[in-house]
Amino acid sequence: MSDNSSHNDFESLAVGYLLDALTEEERLQFEKMLENATQEQLKVYRELSHTVDELALASGPESPSEELEDRIFDKIEGGGSRDKGSGSGMASIIPLWTYQLAAALLLVGVIGFAIYNTGVQEDLDRQQMVISELEQEIESRDQLQGEFREREQTIAQLQSELEEMERVEDNLREKEALVAQLENQLDQQEQLQQEIREQENLVAQLQDELDRKQNIEEDLQQRDVLITELRDDLERKEQLLNVIAAREVKLVIMGGLDPSPDGYGKVLWDSEQRQAVLQLANIPAPPEDKDYQLWLIKGEQDPISAGVFNFEQPSTDLFFKVENLDESPSEQENNFAVTLEPKGGMPQPTGDMFLFGQQN
C-alpha cells in the first residue's frame, strides 16, 4: 500500500472514529494506526477532532435518525441492507471510498442540522426580544396608569382641601372680627393690669419697709438679749473676781455620778460675804421641762437650795452666780450637790444627783 493510500485510509477511519461510526474491528485497526501515526497524520487527526468538537458545540448533541442512516448506506451499497451486527470482514468487503462518502454525507447532515437549529434559535431569540419589549411596554403603561390614578386622587384631595380652605377662610373672617373685639378688651385689661402692677409695687415697697422695720426690731431685741447676757456675764465675772479677791475662799470640787460620770463642778464660796460662784462642766443640757438645782448640805440638816440653773449647750466654761447662798459654813461638814429637778426647782431634792462634792 502506497503512502498516499495509507494516508487516505487514516483520514477515512479517523472521520468514522471521531463520529463513532466504525465497527469494533475497524476501531481496533484505527487505534493501532493512531499509535504508529506520523506527525502529519496526528495533525490531521487533531484538526478533524477540533472540527467535530466545534460542530458539537454549535448544534448540540444531535445524531441522524436510523432512517436517514439506512438511506445513506443503501446509496453506498447500491440499495442493499446493512448488517449492523456484523463486525468481521467489513474493512475488506466495503471499499474505503464508501467510508469517505458516508463521513462526508454525515458531516453535511450534521452541519445542515446545526445551521437549521441556529436559524431557529435566532428566530426564537428575536421573538423573545420582541416579547420582552412588549412586556416592558405593558409594564410602562401599567405604571403610567397607576401614576394617572394617583394624580386623579391627588387632584380630588386638593379640591377637597380647597373647599375646606374656603370654609376655613370664612371662619377666619368671623374670628378676625372676634379677635378685634378681644384686642379691645385686652387693651382695657392691660391698663387695669398696669394699674394693679403699680399698686403691687407700692404694696411691695411698703412690705419691704415693714420687713426692714421688723428686722430692725428683731435686731434690737437680739441686741437687748445680748446686752442682758453680757450684763449677766459681767456680773458673774465681777462676782467671781470679788469671790477670788476675798480673804477666805472655800473651794468645793464636785465629781460626776452615774447619770454623768465625766461631769464635774466647782463652788467658790466667800463665807464672810456669803456669796458664791458655781462652775459646771461636761454634764448634758437639761430637758425643756427640767432645771439643774444646787444644794448645800450642812451636817445632818436637810439640804438647802442654793439656786436653779439652766443652759442649752454643754460646755467646760459654764459659770453661774449663786444668788441665795446666804448661809454661813457649818462647823461640822459642808457638802454641795447638783440634782435634776422639775422646771423652777423643788424645796427638797427629788431627781437624780449628777454631781457631789465635800468641803475639805
Protein Blocks (a to p, Z undefined) as FASTA:
>chain_A
ZZklmmmmmmmmmmmmmnopacfklmmmmmmmmmmpcfklmmmmmmmmmmmmmmmmmnop
adddfklmmmmmmmmnoopacdfkbcghklmmpcfklmmmmmmmmmmmmmmmmmmmmmmm
mmmmmmmmmmmmmmmmmmmmmmmmmmmmmmmmmmmmmmmmmmmmmmmmmmmmmmmmmmmm
mmmmmmmmmmmmmmmmmmmmmmmmmmmmmmmmmmmmmmmmmmmmmmmmmmmmmmmmmmmm
mmmmpmbdcdddddddfklmmbccdddddfknopaddddehiacddfkbccdddddehjb
ccddebdcddfbdcfbbccddfklcbccdfkbccdddddddehiafbdfbdcfbdcddZZ
